[in-house]
Amino acid sequence: MSVYTTVSDDMMQSWLSRYALGQLVELKGIAAGVTNTNYFVTTTHGRYVLTIFETLKLEELPYYLTLMSHLARHGVACPAPVADNTDQFASLLAGKPACLVSCLSGTDISQPSPIQCHAVGEMLAQMHVASATFPRKMRNPRGPRWWSETASAMYGFMDEADAASLRQEIQFQDQHRFDHLPSGVIHADLFKDNVLMDGDKIAGFIDFYYACNDILLYDVAIAFNDWTRLEDGSICPQRASAFLAGYQSVRVLTAEEQKAWPVMLRAAALRFWTSRLLDLYQPMAGELTYTKDPKVFQRLVEAHRQRSDFWL
């Protein structure tokens, strides 16, 4: 993620004394993403990823970190948190909550093949199935109420036509609720840059810090909107069909989920339209920060409105 909090080698070595991981060899900031601070940490025992949480509080982290541990134990490809000498997954570093997780092999990709999309859909379904036995609960902090409140604060920054389109979508989504659909733990941010690929295989899902309990189909739609989208913003039919086939090879969508799918695709795009507007107009301060274009998801919402074929 972007580097908001600077950590020196001396600070890192002192903090590492909590762990049985040897001596610090290298500390390197990761300049990507928009929410937390991430570093690669290389020690005499191996390589890890350090995350410093810019908004989450220390007492909020057990949900995310125990979830990752649970999923890793159940065969889902994801980083495993490293416990310190007091058996805790997180503690304060530079005055902020921080944790170490295993560093996975593989790289993120920008233009996935249908085969890779199938693999991601399949692993997402496996994650949904494996998390069914996870006992902790976390309400989605960026659900419909958040969309509406955030959008209200953004209208004044937008031109009239864009603001009208956003209002239209907020009003449309307010008319739909999906509490009757299957729910459970969702990743909530499974974009291409949050999946490491090793060829056509999944090396790991990463960045679980938006994970929460919500509608499973919403998670499918979030991932689908990013993984199947081409550079021109259109949806690739081959990627779309492969992604959904991969998911349903593990967990078949119910008739009610299939009926809700067109609206859920718009809801998933709306969530990132509003969050990117927030990042654009009210950004966090940081050393290597950057913002992503909200127009990408505005155009996707508007395209989904006109769509008649939804690949199911």
C-alpha positions in Angstrom: 0.0 0.0 0.0 1.0 3.6 -0.1 3.5 4.8 2.5 1.8 7.1 4.9 3.9 6.2 8.0 7.7 6.2 7.8 9.6 3.5 9.7 13.4 3.6 10.2 15.6 0.5 10.3 16.3 1.1 14.0 12.5 1.3 14.7 11.9 -1.8 12.8 14.7 -3.8 14.4 13.5 -2.8 17.9 9.9 -3.9 17.0 11.2 -7.1 15.5 12.6 -8.1 18.9 9.0 -9.1 19.7 9.4 -11.9 17.2 11.6 -15.0 16.7 12.5 -13.9 13.2 16.2 -13.0 13.4 17.8 -9.7 12.5 16.6 -7.1 10.0 18.3 -7.3 6.6 16.1 -4.9 4.5 13.0 -2.7 4.9 11.4 -1.6 1.6 8.2 0.5 1.2 5.5 -0.7 -1.2 4.1 2.1 -3.3 0.7 0.9 -4.3 -2.9 1.0 -3.1 -4.6 3.7 -1.1 -5.4 2.7 2.5 -2.6 1.3 4.7 1.2 1.4 4.8 3.0 -1.7 3.6 6.7 -2.7 3.7 8.6 -5.7 2.5 10.6 -6.9 5.6 13.5 -9.2 5.0 15.2 -10.8 8.0 17.9 -13.4 8.5 15.0 -15.9 8.7 13.0 -15.0 5.6 10.8 -12.4 3.9 7.5 -11.0 5.3 5.1 -8.2 4.7 4.6 -5.5 7.3 1.3 -3.7 7.4 0.8 -0.5 9.4 -2.9 0.3 9.8 -3.8 4.0 9.1 -7.5 3.8 10.1 -8.1 0.5 11.9 -7.7 0.4 15.6 -5.7 -2.3 17.4 -8.8 -3.8 19.0 -10.4 -4.2 15.5 -7.6 -6.3 14.1 -8.3 -9.7 15.6 -11.2 -10.2 13.2 -9.0 -9.7 10.1 -6.0 -11.5 11.3 -7.7 -14.5 12.8 -9.8 -14.8 9.6 -6.6 -15.0 7.5 -5.2 -17.6 9.9 -8.5 -19.6 9.7 -8.5 -19.5 5.9 -4.8 -20.4 5.6 -5.5 -23.5 7.8 -8.4 -24.5 5.6 -6.4 -24.5 2.4 -7.3 -21.1 1.0 -4.3 -19.4 -0.6 -3.7 -16.3 1.6 -0.9 -14.9 3.8 -0.6 -16.3 7.3 -0.2 -13.8 10.2 2.9 -14.3 12.3 2.4 -14.3 16.1 4.9 -12.5 18.3 6.4 -13.8 21.5 3.2 -13.0 23.5 1.1 -14.9 20.9 -0.4 -11.7 19.5 -0.8 -11.0 15.8 -0.6 -7.2 16.1 1.0 -4.5 18.3 1.9 -0.8 18.0 4.7 0.4 15.8 5.3 4.1 15.3 2.2 4.7 17.4 0.0 2.7 15.0 -1.2 -0.9 14.9 1.0 -3.2 12.8 1.3 -6.8 11.9 3.6 -9.2 10.0 2.3 -11.8 7.5 4.0 -14.4 5.4 5.3 -13.1 2.0 3.8 -15.1 -0.8 5.3 -15.9 -4.2 3.6 -14.8 -7.4 2.7 -11.4 -8.9 -0.4 -9.5 -9.6 -1.5 -9.2 -13.2 -3.2 -6.5 -15.2 -4.7 -8.4 -18.0 -5.9 -11.9 -16.9 -6.8 -14.7 -19.2 -10.1 -16.6 -19.0 -8.2 -19.5 -17.4 -6.9 -17.2 -14.6 -10.4 -15.7 -14.1 -11.8 -19.2 -13.7 -9.1 -19.9 -11.0 -10.0 -16.7 -9.1 -13.7 -17.4 -9.2 -13.0 -20.9 -8.0 -10.8 -19.8 -5.1 -13.3 -17.1 -4.1 -16.0 -19.7 -3.8 -13.6 -21.9 -1.7 -13.0 -18.9 0.5 -16.7 -18.4 1.0 -17.2 -22.1 1.9 -14.2 -22.2 4.2 -15.2 -19.1 6.1 -18.6 -20.6 7.0 -17.1 -22.0 10.2 -15.3 -18.7 11.1 -17.0 -17.6 14.4 -16.3 -13.9 14.5 -18.6 -11.2 12.9 -17.9 -7.8 11.4 -20.5 -5.5 10.0 -19.7 -4.0 6.6 -18.6 -0.4 7.3 -19.0 0.5 3.7 -22.5 -0.7 2.9 -25.5 1.2 1.6 -25.6 3.8 4.3 -22.0 4.6 3.8 -22.5 5.0 0.0 -25.3 7.4 0.6 -23.5 9.5 3.2 -20.3 9.6 1.2 -22.1 10.5 -2.0 -23.9 13.4 -0.3 -20.5 14.8 0.7 -19.2 14.4 -2.9 -21.9 16.1 -5.0 -20.6 19.5 -4.4 -17.2 18.6 -6.0 -18.8 17.0 -9.1 -20.1 18.5 -12.3 -23.9 18.5 -12.7 -24.3 15.5 -15.0 -22.0 13.2 -13.0 -23.7 14.2 -9.7 -27.1 13.5 -11.3 -25.9 10.0 -12.4 -24.6 9.3 -8.9 -27.9 10.4 -7.3 -29.8 8.2 -9.7 -27.8 5.1 -8.7 -28.1 5.8 -5.0 -31.8 6.1 -5.3 -32.0 3.0 -7.4 -30.0 0.9 -4.9 -32.1 2.3 -2.0 -35.1 0.5 -3.6 -33.3 -2.9 -3.3 -32.3 -5.0 -0.3 -30.8 -8.4 -0.4 -31.0 -9.6 3.3 -32.6 -12.9 2.0 -29.6 -13.9 0.0 -26.8 -16.2 1.4 -24.3 -14.2 3.5 -21.0 -14.8 5.3 -17.5 -13.6 5.3 -16.5 -11.6 2.2 -13.2 -10.2 1.1 -14.9 -7.0 -0.2 -11.8 -5.8 -2.2 -10.7 -8.7 -4.4 -9.3 -6.6 -7.3 -6.5 -7.8 -9.5 -3.9 -6.1 -7.4 -5.1 -8.1 -4.4 -4.4 -11.5 -6.0 -1.0 -13.0 -6.6 -0.8 -15.3 -9.5 1.8 -18.0 -10.2 1.1 -18.7 -13.9 -2.5 -19.8 -14.1 -2.6 -20.8 -10.4 -3.5 -18.7 -7.4 -0.5 -18.0 -5.2 -2.6 -16.0 -2.8 -5.4 -13.6 -2.0 -4.0 -10.6 -0.1 -5.2 -7.5 1.7 -8.1 -8.7 3.8 -8.5 -5.5 5.7 -11.9 -4.7 4.1 -13.2 -8.2 5.0 -16.5 -8.3 6.8 -19.8 -10.2 7.0 -22.2 -9.4 4.1 -24.0 -10.9 1.1 -21.8 -13.4 -0.7 -23.1 -12.4 -4.1 -21.8 -8.8 -3.5 -18.3 -10.2 -3.0 -18.6 -12.1 -6.3 -19.8 -8.9 -8.1 -16.9 -6.8 -6.7 -14.3 -9.3 -8.0 -16.2 -9.8 -11.2 -16.3 -6.1 -12.0 -12.5 -5.8 -11.9 -11.3 -9.2 -13.2 -13.5 -9.3 -16.3 -13.1 -5.6 -17.3 -11.0 -4.8 -20.3 -8.8 -1.7 -20.7 -11.5 0.2 -22.5 -13.9 -0.4 -19.6 -16.1 -3.1 -21.3 -16.6 -6.5 -19.9 -14.9 -9.4 -21.7 -17.5 -12.1 -22.3 -14.9 -14.9 -22.2 -13.5 -13.7 -18.8 -17.0 -13.2 -17.5 -18.2 -16.7 -18.3 -15.0 -18.2 -17.0 -15.1 -16.4 -13.7 -18.7 -17.4 -13.0 -18.1 -20.9 -14.1 -15.1 -21.1 -11.8 -17.1 -19.8 -8.9 -20.1 -22.1 -9.5 -17.8 -25.2 -9.8 -17.5 -24.9 -6.0 -20.7 -23.0 -5.0 -23.7 -22.8 -7.3 -25.6 -19.6 -7.2 -29.2 -19.9 -6.1 -32.1 -18.8 -8.2 -32.6 -15.8 -6.0 -28.9 -14.9 -6.4 -29.1 -15.2 -10.2 -32.2 -12.9 -10.2 -30.3 -10.3 -8.0 -27.1 -10.4 -10.1 -27.8 -7.5 -12.4 -28.6 -5.1 -9.5 -25.6 -6.4 -7.5 -23.2 -5.7 -10.3 -24.3 -2.1 -10.1 -24.1 -2.0 -6.3 -20.5 -3.3 -6.4 -19.5 -0.7 -8.9 -21.3 2.1 -6.9 -19.3 1.2 -3.8 -16.0 1.9 -5.6 -17.3 4.9 -7.5 -18.1 6.6 -4.2 -14.9 5.5 -2.4 -12.7 6.7 -5.3 -14.5 10.0 -5.3 -13.7 10.3 -1.6 -10.0 9.5 -2.2 -9.9 12.0 -5.0 -11.5 14.9 -3.3 -10.6 14.2 0.4 -7.3 12.3 0.1 -5.2 11.1 3.0 -1.7 12.6 3.3 1.2 10.4 2.6 4.7 10.1 1.0 3.9 7.9 -2.0 0.2 8.1 -2.2 -1.9 8.2 -5.4 -5.6 8.1 -6.3 -7.5 6.0 -8.7 -9.9 7.3 -11.3 -13.5 7.2 -10.1 -14.8 7.6 -13.7 -13.9 3.9 -14.2 -16.7 2.8 -11.9 -19.0 5.6 -13.0 -18.8 4.3 -16.6 -19.3 0.7 -15.3 -22.4 1.6 -13.3 -23.8 3.3 -16.4 -22.9 0.4 -18.7 -24.6 -2.1 -16.3 -27.8 0.0 -16.4 -28.0 -0.6 -20.2 -26.9 -4.3 -20.2 -29.3 -7.1 -21.0 -26.8 -10.1 -21.0 -25.3 -10.9 -17.6 -23.4 -14.1 -18.5 -25.4 -16.5 -16.2 
